[in-house]
Amino acid sequence: MQGTVDGFTYGLVTPVAAYLMACLGGALGLRCTARSLRNEHGWKTGWLALGATAIASGIWTMHFIAMMGFTVKETPISYDATLTYASLGVAVVMVGIGVFIVGYRGVTPMALVTGGTITGLGVASMHYLGMAGMRLRGQLQYDTLTVALSVVIAVVAATVALWAAVSIRGFLPSLGASLVMGVAVSGMHYTGMAALRVHLHGPATTTGGETSTLLLAPMLIGPVIFLFLAGVVVMFDPKLVMGRTDWQRPAGPGVPHPAPGTSWRR
């Protein structure tokens, strides 16, 4: 017996909220990665790590906010905590590898292809590992071609995101890139969900794992707080927000003007 799947139980609320979280994580990750490329004082690794964790947290949070709107009419859904936490760890590690490759190797074709592929596979792995953590009275089945399409979308989106992180300068261009990233990540998620079919088993008295309300809500709090704190770091670094490598200081009385073609450095 096939279950009746609904991915939009709350209408547009969960898709829109999920999209905004993906955009937030992408925007913070882009700006932190861009800042790492301009750092001359040994903080490059820290900025890259912060950027990678922001991107991964945004994607993971996007996934589980979207999953709050996912229901199967004939059976309750719960989640295995270990696999759910593991999906976040996979996202952080694999996105981190991709970001560090591009952060240290630059925008070379090999670096972009390698970093984008690893990051995209990490996003896809997070999605399907998170799905594997679902517990319901049935079995999850996937359409192979649709799953493959979702993985391709993830890899292409990740490659474009890494290119944007090291190529795009300025606040508004980065904002536009993060909005596109949000569309790509959300597209990957809902393409993957379109591949899903639920084959129901016979009646069961209990389901494994914790309820979605008790599990997902507390787990979402941590990444959301992290993204907020990462946003604070970005906002308190105007050089990072505006995408400038230098501070432009107005020359006052007794302060010499910089020579043409040069600028004051902080």
C-alpha positions as CSV (number, residue, x, y, z in Angstrom):
1,M,0.0,0.0,0.0
2,Q,1.3,3.4,-1.0
3,G,1.2,6.2,1.6
4,T,-0.3,9.6,0.9
5,V,2.7,12.0,1.0
6,D,2.3,15.7,1.6
7,G,5.3,18.0,1.6
8,F,3.4,21.2,2.1
9,T,1.2,20.5,5.2
10,Y,1.5,24.2,6.3
11,G,1.3,25.6,2.8
12,L,4.0,28.1,1.8
13,V,5.1,28.7,5.4
14,T,7.8,25.9,5.6
15,P,9.1,26.3,2.0
16,V,9.6,30.1,2.4
17,A,11.1,29.8,5.9
18,A,13.4,27.0,4.6
19,Y,14.5,29.2,1.6
20,L,15.3,32.1,3.8
21,M,17.5,30.0,6.1
22,A,19.3,28.6,3.0
23,C,19.9,32.2,1.8
24,L,21.1,33.3,5.2
25,G,23.6,30.5,5.5
26,G,24.8,31.1,1.9
27,A,25.2,34.8,2.4
28,L,27.2,34.4,5.6
29,G,29.3,31.7,4.0
30,L,30.1,33.8,0.9
31,R,31.1,36.8,2.9
32,C,33.3,34.8,5.3
33,T,35.0,33.0,2.4
34,A,35.6,36.3,0.7
35,R,37.1,37.8,3.9
36,S,39.5,34.8,4.2
37,L,41.0,35.6,0.8
38,R,41.9,39.1,1.9
39,N,43.3,38.2,5.3
40,E,47.0,38.8,5.8
41,H,47.3,38.1,9.5
42,G,46.8,34.3,10.0
43,W,43.0,34.2,10.4
44,K,42.4,32.7,7.0
45,T,41.6,29.2,8.4
46,G,39.2,30.7,10.9
47,W,37.2,32.6,8.3
48,L,37.0,29.6,6.0
49,A,35.8,27.4,8.9
50,L,33.2,29.9,9.9
51,G,32.0,30.2,6.3
52,A,31.8,26.5,5.7
53,T,29.9,25.9,9.0
54,A,27.5,28.8,8.1
55,I,26.7,27.3,4.7
56,A,26.3,23.8,6.1
57,S,24.1,25.0,9.0
58,G,21.9,27.0,6.6
59,I,21.4,24.0,4.3
60,W,20.8,21.6,7.2
61,T,18.3,24.0,8.9
62,M,16.6,24.5,5.5
63,H,16.2,20.8,5.1
64,F,14.6,20.2,8.5
65,I,12.4,23.3,8.4
66,A,11.1,22.0,5.1
67,M,10.6,18.5,6.7
68,M,8.3,20.0,9.4
69,G,5.8,20.4,6.5
70,F,6.3,16.8,5.4
71,T,3.6,14.2,6.5
72,V,2.4,10.8,5.4
73,K,-1.4,10.7,6.0
74,E,-1.5,7.1,7.2
75,T,1.3,7.1,9.7
76,P,3.0,9.3,12.2
77,I,6.7,10.3,11.6
78,S,9.5,10.4,14.1
79,Y,13.3,10.7,13.7
80,D,16.4,8.8,14.9
81,A,18.5,11.4,16.8
82,T,21.8,9.8,15.9
83,L,21.3,9.8,12.1
84,T,19.8,13.3,12.3
85,Y,22.8,14.7,14.1
86,A,25.1,12.7,11.8
87,S,23.6,14.4,8.8
88,L,24.6,17.8,10.2
89,G,28.2,16.5,10.8
90,V,28.4,15.2,7.2
91,A,27.3,18.6,5.9
92,V,29.8,20.5,7.9
93,V,32.8,18.3,7.1
94,M,32.1,17.9,3.3
95,V,31.2,21.6,2.8
96,G,34.3,22.5,4.8
97,I,36.5,20.4,2.5
98,G,35.1,22.1,-0.6
99,V,35.4,25.5,0.8
100,F,39.0,25.0,2.0
101,I,40.0,23.6,-1.4
102,V,38.8,26.7,-3.2
103,G,39.9,29.0,-0.4
104,Y,43.5,27.8,-0.6
105,R,43.7,26.9,-4.3
106,G,41.7,29.8,-5.8
107,V,39.4,29.9,-8.8
108,T,41.2,27.2,-10.9
109,P,39.0,24.8,-13.0
110,M,40.4,21.8,-11.0
111,A,39.8,23.4,-7.7
112,L,36.3,24.5,-8.6
113,V,35.3,21.1,-10.0
114,T,36.9,19.2,-7.1
115,G,35.5,21.5,-4.4
116,G,32.1,21.8,-6.0
117,T,31.8,18.0,-6.4
118,I,32.7,17.3,-2.8
119,T,30.5,20.0,-1.5
120,G,27.6,19.0,-3.7
121,L,27.9,15.3,-2.7
122,G,28.0,16.5,0.9
123,V,24.7,18.4,0.5
124,A,23.1,15.4,-1.1
125,S,24.5,13.0,1.5
126,M,23.1,15.3,4.3
127,H,19.7,15.2,2.6
128,Y,19.5,11.5,2.2
129,L,21.1,10.6,5.5
130,G,18.6,12.9,7.2
131,M,15.8,11.1,5.3
132,A,17.3,7.7,6.4
133,G,16.8,9.0,10.0
134,M,13.0,9.1,9.5
135,R,11.0,6.5,11.4
136,L,7.5,5.6,10.2
137,R,5.3,2.6,9.6
138,G,6.6,1.9,6.1
139,Q,9.6,1.9,3.8
140,L,11.0,4.8,1.8
141,Q,11.5,4.2,-1.9
142,Y,13.2,6.5,-4.4
143,D,13.0,7.0,-8.1
144,T,16.6,6.6,-9.3
145,L,16.6,9.1,-12.1
146,T,15.0,11.8,-9.9
147,V,17.6,11.1,-7.2
148,A,20.4,11.5,-9.7
149,L,18.9,14.8,-10.9
150,S,18.9,16.1,-7.3
151,V,22.5,15.2,-6.9
152,V,23.4,16.9,-10.1
153,I,21.6,20.0,-8.9
154,A,23.5,19.9,-5.6
155,V,26.9,19.6,-7.4
156,V,26.2,22.4,-9.9
157,A,24.8,24.7,-7.1
158,A,27.8,24.0,-4.9
159,T,30.3,24.7,-7.7
160,V,28.6,28.0,-8.6
161,A,28.5,28.9,-4.9
162,L,32.2,28.3,-4.4
163,W,32.9,30.3,-7.6
164,A,30.8,33.2,-6.2
165,A,32.5,33.0,-2.8
166,V,35.9,33.8,-4.3
167,S,34.9,35.9,-7.3
168,I,32.1,38.2,-6.3
169,R,32.9,41.4,-4.5
170,G,30.5,43.9,-2.8
171,F,27.5,43.5,-0.6
172,L,24.7,43.7,-3.2
173,P,26.3,41.2,-5.7
174,S,26.9,38.8,-2.8
175,L,23.3,39.2,-1.7
176,G,22.1,38.3,-5.2
177,A,24.3,35.3,-5.2
178,S,22.9,34.1,-1.9
179,L,19.4,34.4,-3.2
180,V,20.3,32.2,-6.2
181,M,22.0,29.8,-3.8
182,G,18.8,29.6,-1.8
183,V,16.8,28.7,-4.9
184,A,19.3,26.0,-5.9
185,V,19.4,24.4,-2.5
186,S,15.6,24.5,-2.1
187,G,15.4,23.1,-5.7
188,M,17.7,20.2,-4.8
189,H,15.7,19.4,-1.6
190,Y,12.3,19.4,-3.3
191,T,13.6,17.5,-6.3
192,G,14.9,14.8,-3.9
193,M,11.5,14.8,-2.1
194,A,9.7,14.4,-5.5
195,A,11.7,11.1,-5.9
196,L,10.2,9.7,-2.6
197,R,7.5,7.1,-2.4
198,V,6.4,5.5,0.9
199,H,5.3,1.9,0.9
200,L,3.3,1.3,4.1
201,H,3.6,-1.8,6.2
202,G,1.0,-3.3,8.4
203,P,-0.3,-1.7,11.6
204,A,2.3,-1.0,14.3
205,T,1.9,-0.1,17.9
206,T,5.0,2.1,18.2
207,T,7.5,3.9,16.1
208,G,11.2,4.3,16.7
209,G,13.0,7.5,17.6
210,E,11.6,10.7,19.1
211,T,8.6,12.6,17.8
212,S,9.4,15.3,15.2
213,T,8.3,18.1,17.6
214,L,10.5,17.0,20.4
215,L,13.5,16.3,18.2
216,L,13.5,18.8,15.4
217,A,12.6,22.0,17.3
218,P,15.5,21.7,19.8
219,M,17.9,20.7,17.1
220,L,17.0,23.7,15.0
221,I,17.6,26.1,17.8
222,G,21.4,25.4,17.9
223,P,22.1,26.0,14.2
224,V,19.8,29.1,14.1
225,I,21.6,30.6,17.1
226,F,25.0,29.8,15.4
227,L,23.8,31.6,12.2
228,F,22.7,34.6,14.3
229,L,26.1,34.8,16.0
230,A,27.9,34.4,12.6
231,G,25.7,37.3,11.4
232,V,26.9,39.4,14.3
233,V,30.5,38.7,13.4
234,V,29.8,39.7,9.8
235,M,27.9,42.9,10.8
236,F,30.7,44.0,13.2
237,D,33.3,43.8,10.4
238,P,32.3,46.5,7.8
239,K,35.2,45.4,5.6
240,L,33.5,42.0,5.4
241,V,30.0,43.3,4.7
242,M,31.0,45.8,2.0
243,G,33.5,43.5,0.4
244,R,36.4,46.0,0.6
245,T,40.0,45.1,1.1
246,D,41.0,48.5,2.4
247,W,39.5,51.2,4.6
248,Q,39.2,54.6,2.9
249,R,40.1,57.2,5.4
250,P,39.3,60.8,4.6
251,A,42.4,63.0,4.9
252,G,42.1,65.7,7.4
253,P,44.3,68.6,8.4
254,G,47.9,67.4,8.7
255,V,47.0,64.0,7.2
256,P,48.6,63.3,3.9
257,H,46.5,62.0,1.0
258,P,47.4,58.6,-0.4
259,A,49.2,58.5,-3.6
260,P,47.1,57.9,-6.8
261,G,46.3,54.2,-7.2
262,T,46.9,53.4,-3.5
263,S,44.7,53.3,-0.4
264,W,45.0,53.4,3.3
265,R,45.2,50.0,4.9
266,R,43.7,49.3,8.3
